[in-house]
Amino acid sequence: VNDSLAIFGKLSFNSVQIDSPWSCASGCFNDYFRTSGVGYGIGAKKNLGKKFYLQVETEYVGYRDNHFPPYSNGYNWNYNSIKSYSGTLTFGYHF
């Protein structure tokens, strides 16, 4: 925007593994699933003098494959959507 303020877009690839211990009448077992998704976000960075800056960012990630894969235990856990939202505020120093 000018010499002391920048606005930027973000694009990211994200993956996650979720481990879930479940209990049932026949005992307990551990289950997990892995999924990945694309993140989109925006941010701004403002210089505060010659050495310091302030940066703010926000990001949304939508994951695909929103279910546990079926395992031999017969359970198939389905979810409507898995998503995450994040925000970051950074106060930094330029070396």
C-alpha positions, 0 to 999 in steps of 0.5 A, a space after each residue: 500500500 505504501 512504504 510502511 504498510 503491506 497487505 498480502 494474501 495467503 495460500 497454504 496446504 495443510 495436513 492433520 492426523 487426529 488420534 481418538 481413543 474410543 470406548 465401547 461395551 466390548 472394550 477400548 480401542 484407538 482409532 485415527 484418521 488423516 486428512 488434508 486441505 487448502 487454506 486461504 487467508 489475508 494479512 497486513 504488516 505495518 512498520 513501526 519505525 525502522 526496526 519494529 513491525 506489527 503483523 496480523 493474519 487470519 486463515 481458514 482451512 477446509 479439509 477433505 475426506 471428512 471421515 474415519 476410514 472403516 477399520 476391522 472393528 466395524 466403526 465408520 465415524 462420519 463428520 459433516 465438515 472439518 475446518 479450522 480458523 486461525 489468527 495471528 498477531 505478531 510484534 517483531 524486530 528487524 535485525 
